[in-house]
Each structure stands twice: as C-alpha cells, then as structure tokens.
Amino acid sequence: MTVLVLYATVEGHSRKIAEYAAAYLEKRGQGVVVGDVREPGFAVPGRFDGVLLCAPVHMGRYPASLAQFIIDWKTALAEVPTALVSVTLAIHSGNAEDRAEAEGYPAQLEKKTGFHIPKVHHAAGALKYLEYDFFKRMLMRQIASKEGAPVDTSKDYEFTDWTALDAFLQEFADDISLAARA
C-alpha cells in the first residue's frame, strides 16, 4: 500500500509534520510519497491507497493551494481514506474560544471546497520567530505575551504534541488497511 502525504507550508512546520508522518507510516510498512501540494503533478491521488494532507492556518485560512488541490481532486480523494493535519497555534491557546475557532477551520475548508475530510487532527504549530520579518516577529511576540507563551525572539518554539500525532497516524494507517481489505 502506498500513501500520498502532501503539505502546504508557510514557515516550514507543516512540512516538518508531513515528513514526520511519512516516516511514521513508512516504519509501519506503508510506501509513502511526500510532496508540496503546490506541485502535485506527479501525484494523482487516485493512484494511492490513502492521502494525508498537512496544512497550516494563517489569518483564519488554509493556503489557497490546499483548497484548490481539494477542489481539483475531490472525486479521487473520496475514493480512498483521506485525512488532514490542521496546524495552528490557536489550538494550543489557553482561551477556549480560540481553540473552538481553530477546531472550526476544517469545516470552513469543507464549505469552500465541497469536500468533507473524514479524519482531522489538530496540531499546534510553532512560533518561528527566527523566520519572521521584524513586524511579524513583534506582532507574534505581542500575541504570545497575551497567551503566556514564550516571548524570547532569539529562538523558535515548537508546540506540536508528537504523541497525539502518532495516535492519529496509527488510526489513519488502520483505516488504510481496512479499506484495502474491503
């Protein structure tokens, strides 16, 4: 069985999560193809036994390239187990309203694309202070301060719960195995 793992990324953390997911699935016997969703020409979803999408949410939206990919390939995606790792710092927030909003982003994506992604994992992202330009660094520092998050801009901070991601990936791998037997 072969799984297509595609990512959209802004600062690179979603790519890191996708590469981690690919390695996890490979260790469990899956063949894996990893790629950037902006360059999917070689990776037709219908040729795979499952598709895992990893994408960040910035300013309340997923990258347009992810939405367009789903629109273009929703028929093929509907034929195999498909899952999404939704990456956003808001899921790590101490504010219940912020977390609830973050949990709603996949539904907004579904409304935009007309495709329901049956399995979603919400992963906290990273504060990439070293990647940000001056203005974004100061804005993110201000937001982090309000959240009680780290404000030292001389380094990056990662909030992803890798153990929770492992559990999600195992469920996804199991879904692929069940679909293959059907």
N, C-alpha and C positions, 0 to 999 in steps of 0.2 A: 504494500500500500504506500501511496505517495501523497504527501500533504503539501499544499501551497501555502507558504507563510509570506504575506505581503504587509508592508508597513508604509505609513506616511509619517514623516517626521519634520520637526522644525529645528529643534536643538540637538537631536540625536538620541534622546532617551527612548523613544518608541522603537527606533532601530535596535537599540540595545536589548529591549524587551523581546523583539521579534527574533533576534539572533539567539537569545537565551531560550525562547520557546522552541526554536528549531533544534537546538542542541538537546533539549529535554526530550522532544519527540524522537529524535534520532537514537538516543540511548534506549528508547523503548521499541526499537525495531522499525520505525517508520522511515521511509525515504522522504526527504524534505528538499523543496526548492524554495529559496528565500529571495525576495526581490522588493524593490521600491515600487509602490503602486503607480507612480508616475511613469514607469517604464514596463508595463505589463505585456508587451507584445509577444514575448516568448512564452508567457504563462497563461494559457487559456484555462480558466477554472474547470471546465468540463472534462479536462484530461486528468484530474486529480481526484483522490478519494475523500478529500476534505480541504477546506480553505479556512485559514486563520488570518484575520485582519488585525493589525495593531496600529492605532492612530491616536494622536493627541487631540485634546480640545483646547483651543486658544480663543479667547474672547467669545466663548459660548458656542463655538462651531468646530466641526472637524474640517480638515483640509478639503478644499473643493475637489482635489484629485481623488480622494477616497469616495466621496459621494458620486462622482462621475463614473468611477470604476464599478460601483454597485449598480448604478443605473444601466450601464452598458452590459453587465454580465449577470443581472439578477436571475435570468432563466437558468443559467448554468449553476449559479450559486444555490438555487433552490433544489437542485438535484443531488447535492452532497451535504454532509454535515458542515455547517459554516458557523464560525464564532468570531467574536470581536473582543479585543482587549482595548478598552477605552481608558486612555491615560490622561489624568488631570490632577492637578494639585488640590482642587476643590474637594475631592473625595477624602482627602486627609484632613480637611478642616475640622476644627472643634465646633463649628457652627452647624447645627442640624439642617438649617435651611440651605446652606451652601452645599452640603452633602446631598440633600434631596434634589437640588437643581442639577448637580453632577450626575446623579442617577437617572435623570430625565433626558440627558443628551442622546442616548441611543434611540429613544422614541422620536426625538426631533429628526434624527437621521433617517429613521424609517418613514416618517411623513414626507421628507424631502425626496427619498429615493423610491418609495413604493415597495420596499423590500424589508421583511421582518427578519432580523438576525436572531435566531432562536437561542443562542447562548452568548451571554455577555459577562465579562469580568471587568470590574472597575479597579484599575491600578493607580495608586498615587504616583505621580511623576517625580520630577526633580527640580530643585532650584538650581539653575545653571548660570549662576552669577558671572562666571568667567566667560560665558558665551554671549551675554547680553551687552548691548551698547550702553553707554552711560545713562541715558534716560530710562531705558527699560530696567537697568540694574537698580536705579533709585526707586522706580515705581514698585518693582518686586520686593525690594527691601522694605518699603513702607507697608505693603500688604503683609509681608512676613511678620513685621513687627506687630501689627494688629492681631495676627493669628498666634503669636507667641512662637513663631518659627525662627530659625537661625537668621541673623542679620549680618553676620560677618561676610562681606562680599569678596573676600580674598580666596574663597574656595566654593566648590559646588556641594550640594546636599541632595541625597537620594532618599526617597520615602517609599519606594516600592516594597511591598510585602512579598518577597520571593516565595515564601512557604505557601501563602494563599494562591499565588500564581501557579505553583506546582500542582496544587489540588485541582485547580481549574483545568490545567493542561491534561492531567490524568483523566478527568471526566470527558474532555474533548477527544482524547485518544480512544477511550472506551466507546464513545459514540461512533467513531470511525470504524472500529472493529465490529460493532453491532450492525452498522449499515452494510458493511462488506459481506456479512453472513446472511443478510436478508435477501 
